[in-house]
Amino acid sequence: MPDYQKLYIMLFRAITAALTHLQEQNYGTAAQTLMRAQQNAEEFYISAGCRDE
């Protein structure tokens, strides 16, 4: 079972960073930040042994 608290914190920090980039009108960087967070969350989830629940 994945550590959902760690996953939440990881995603929350990425969203906060992306919002900062959006406020600075760095749209490409914001998109990259969110895509990287999505990939990292997926890798974290899979490495915890979780599959389609």
C-alpha positions, 0 to 999 in steps of 0.5 A, a space after each residue: 500500500 502506498 504512503 498516501 501522505 507522502 504522495 499528497 505532499 509530493 503533489 501539493 508541492 508540485 501544484 504550488 510550484 506550478 501555480 507560482 509559474 502560472 502567476 509569473 506567466 511561465 506557462 511551459 514551465 508550469 506544464 512541465 512541472 505538472 507533467 513531471 509530478 504526474 509521472 513521479 506520482 505514477 512511478 511512486 504508486 506503481 513502485 508501492 505495488 499497487 495496480 488497478 484497485 
